Amino acid sequence: MIAKRLVITGKVQRVWFRDWTVVTAQALGLTGWVRNRRDGSVEALLIGDPEAVTHMIHACHEGPPHAEVSAVDVREAEVEALSTFDRRPTA
């Protein structure tokens, strides 16, 4: 199990990015969360099998159809004992 924290910038709010992230992450068997940030970015914590996390990171470079991703900042994170992948409130 690995964990990565992502901050995704560009046109990523009001384009279904959080819900798309939940659906995609759950399909890959990941746990973690996703939330909007007040600066207009989207932040996510991805926890799971290294291959699934890597796949999700690559998918976040595209996002849902109406998103325009300009950057995905990926950082190491601590593995948390979470059982689901959830949408969290804006931070």
C-alpha positions, 0 to 999 in steps of 0.5 A: 500500500502506498499513499499520494497527495495530489493537488490538481490545478486548471479548470477543475472545479464545476466540471464534475471533477470530484465526483469523477474522482470518487467513481474512478478511484472506487473502480480502481479499489482505492481509498482516500478522499477528494475535495475542492480547495478555496484557491480553485484547485482540487486536492486528493489523497490516494491510498492503495496498490502502487499500480492502481495509484499510478493509474489514478495519477495518470487519469487525473492529468486528463480528468472528466470531459469538461476539465482542463488540467494544467498541472498535477502536483504529486507528493508522498503521503502517510497511509491512513486507515480508511475504508472508502474513497469519499468526497470531502467538504471544501478546505 
